[in-house]
């Protein structure tokens, strides 16, 4: 009887442990991976791809004109917008080695294994089209009548020792360029610019 109770207690503890681990890695609002978990996955991906000399891609996307969206539609609708976008991204990227997370605020980050610049362009285009299909009205955007996002895309073959800070810096520069170039677009950078 005691052995049975002990087994049951162990099972419950294992379940609690899984739940706690999930909560530690999850963004509360969107149920995507949180920034800390994405940092870990990016670091692992850099090392793994570096050893194998395989290309990988990081996408950083930012919802266009999100502050006016929040100000005019309200924070509850703003949260629903972020949840809708999170759900859409989760459905688009389901393969092993594809990680989708919330970077912070209205920014999302994707780490895509075994993805060269050609595939990266296709993925960025898929994201843009999926947002269009979501059809969330945005009357306070100067680029579209619906919610859009700007994307910074970095495609590269890592050496294996790059810091995640340097990768985020490069992809953030591409995102900034996309915003400066009119928003609702993606800017792709590749390995040549990573070392330059």
Buried (B, 14 or more C-beta within 10 A) or exposed (E): EEEEEEEEEEEEEEEEEEEEEEEEBBBEEBEBBBBEBBBBBBBEBBBBBBEEEBBBBBBBBBBBBBEBBBEEBEEEBBEEBBBBBBBBBBEBBEEEBBBBBBBEEBBBBBBBBBBBBEBBBEBBEEBBEBBBEBEBEBEEBEBBEBBBBBBBBBBBBBBEEBEBEEBBEBBBBBBBBBBEEEBBBBBBBBBEEBEE
